[in-house]
Structure formats: structure tokens, C-alpha cells
Amino acid sequence: MTTIYYFEDLEIWKIARKICWKVYDYTCRDPLRRDFTMVDQLRRSSGAIMDNIAEGFERNGTKEFIYFLSISKASCGECRAQVYRALDQDYLTEEEFNELYDLLTLESQKIHALISYLKQSNHPGGRYTAKK
């Protein structure tokens, strides 16, 4: 596997950023933009996906990264549930729902795959690697 030096280079972070952008785009439109509580919850959960990926990566330890990835994966589920609520309230079209749902599902799968890879890896992370 290629060494990644910046969280911005992670595919899962790029997908999370796209999810965030789409959520912000949809929450700026009527009628959803008037439901302040739902807007806040959607923005927070989508933002938490990318933020926890970044924070875990910057901790520079594999165990910490796995921990934050699991929080990020949970935020995918939270956001997916909120997207259902937005659909049920006719805040999103079926097409908008499907687009977000597919991205969130893909993101969850990719985060799960990275967690599985990291758990099998015996590399503890840069924080725990002896300096020469």
C-alpha cells in the first residue's frame, strides 16, 4: 500500500468532502433550509465524517486512527438516517436522496475496508516508530 502523508490524499476523505458539499448544497434550498434543526443535524453529521478522518489521521497512531475511523463510520450511518428523514418530509427528491444515500453507503464500505486493513497491519503508526 502506498504511504499517505496527508489526510487530504485519502480517498475516504475526498468522498466525505463531496458528501459535505452535497449536504450543504441541499440544505441551502427551500424547503429544507427552513428546518433549522434538520439542517444543523445534517451538516454536523456530514462534517463529522470528514473531520474524524482528518483528526484520526493526524494523531499519527494506527489505534487512534482506527478509533476515529469508527466514529466517522458511525457518522455515515447517522447522516444516512437523517437523509431518510429529509426524504420523508419531502425536503429531498428521490434523485437527491439516492445520490446522497449511495455516497454515504460507499463511504461506509470504504471506511470499513480501511479499518479492516489497519487492524491486520502490524504497523503501529508514526507516533510509535523509533526515530533514527
Buried (B, 14 or more C-beta within 10 A) or exposed (E): EEEEEEBEEBEBBBBBBBBBEBBBEBBEEEEBEEBEEBBEBBBBBBBBBBBBBBBBBEBBBBBBBBBBBBBBBBBBEBBBEBBEBBBEEEBBEEEBBEBBBEBBEBBBEBBBEBBEEBEEEEEEBEEEEEEE
